[in-house]
Amino acid sequence: MFHRLLIANRGEVATRVARACRSLGISPIGVASEADIGAAWTLEMDEVVCIGPGAPSDSYLQGKRILQAAKQTRSTAIHPGWGFLAENAGFAALCRSHGVTFVGPAPELMARMGLKSPAKAAMRAAGLPVIPGSDGPLADAEDAARVAEQVGFPVILKADAGGGGRGMRLCHNISDVRDAFSLCASEALSNFGSASVYLEKYLTGGRHIEVQVLVDNYGNAVHLGERECSVQRRHQKLTEESPSPALTPKEREQLGALAAAASVRVGYTGAGTIEFLRASPNESVGAGELYFMEMNTRLQVEHPVSEMVTGIDLAAWQIRIAAGEPLDFRQSDIRFRGHAVEARINAEDPTQNFRPAPGTLSKFSFDLNAGPGKLRLDTHLKQGETVPPHYDSLLGKLIAWGETRDEAIETLLAGLASARVEGLPTTISLHQSVLQSAAFQSGEYDTSSIPGWPPVAAKR
């Protein structure tokens, strides 16, 4: 096991990984930008190295600087967390070339899964169904138009190296495809450094369902069930739950086994997530089918809901696998219990198109004893702290567990109602609206549900 591990991230991510390190007897080492020096989360670290100015491009995205910090602090491993360099194959390769363990899969596997077309090809070969579309990157707008006619409208153009909803264009006819191709390629190049674009059939009103896997270096793999992530805005997740209300027990077992087996076949190791889209029952082709979308070669923001229903510390096992330990349990040992729901609380104004709202938190507290179930708050902030403008607007994640789905929802609503967050607008009121909506309460919601819910006033 590692003695000193450097966490190449900040905020809530760094705090979460530091907690996992301490549970394993590892000394957590941090890196911080000039804007983060003195922040509460840095006090979780045994040592902190300043790596540059506040802008991520000058600090948290500077791989060579971070590697130098690891060498300087005698850290033998680097955990990238999620975001920043977490899925950067070049950084993982740099770590390996300098004898520092990167907590994640091999850089070659990361590179293959980081590009959507190669990832689809690999998972198709591993036995997973994929969304109909182009076999790889499109040559030009006419190539895109040809494939679109074959697949049938509507279709969606996507950046091959994309993520977070950027580099995507929905098209309803050939004219849309021709017009959107150059725009999509340009956005892909500016955001991800590659103009490569591919095309898929657009499944209206689908369910976004992902499966959490753990795979050690000896071919042992387990899944920790699935998470429902269909409550989204601008293709970014807002509220997640586990298990999904859309799957039957038989479907759940089959999907989990399929995802774990596919992970082994493609040579994956560590903690990862395979994301699927379930087609609406109203689709003319493939109604109700589950299709592979992408694989995330890291921990996800929403991993706590899987931890709550299984009792397994994913962050700790990610580190243990990187250190060469085999899984000491099998699929039959995992007991799924109850239901968990997570709300991502962001410093954003939902009444102003989710405009980020950095500022100082004059109040920041939650009653974790509210509700009939259990509450967990993953955050890096305290009352009086300033939320800087340089980074993600996430203030924290409130996760509720209950014996039943209704109890979990009731508990999360009680936790949100107990919140005393003042000084800047947040998405708390939006979560309350979502959780109390007929669509969410019934479990009959999909990725298009959010626009249909009424706007709500931001809580201040």
Buried (B, 14 or more C-beta within 10 A) or exposed (E): BBEBBBBBBBBBBBBBBBBBBBEBEBBBBBBBBEBBEEBBBBEBBBBBBBBBEBBBEBBBBBBEBBBBBBEEBEBBBBBBBBBBBBBBBEBBBBBEEEEBBBBBBBBEBBBBBBBBBBBBBBBBEBEBBBBBBBEBBBEEBEBBBBBBEEBEBBBBBBBBBBBEEBBBBEBEEBEBBBBBBEEBBEBBBEBBEBBBBBBBBBBBBBBBBBBBBBBBBEEBBBBBBBBBBBBBBEEBBBBBBBBBBBBEEEBBBEBBBBBBBBBBBBBBBBBBBBBBBBBBEEBEEBEBBBBBBBBBBBBBBBBBBBBBBBEBBBBBBBBBBBBEBEBEEEBEEBEBEBBBBBBBBBBBBBBEEBEBBEEEBEEBBBEBEBBBBBBBBBBBBEBEBBBBEBBBBBBBBBBBBBEEBEBBBBBBBBBBEBBEBBBBBBBBBBBBBBBEBEBBBEEEBBBEBBEEBEEBEBBB
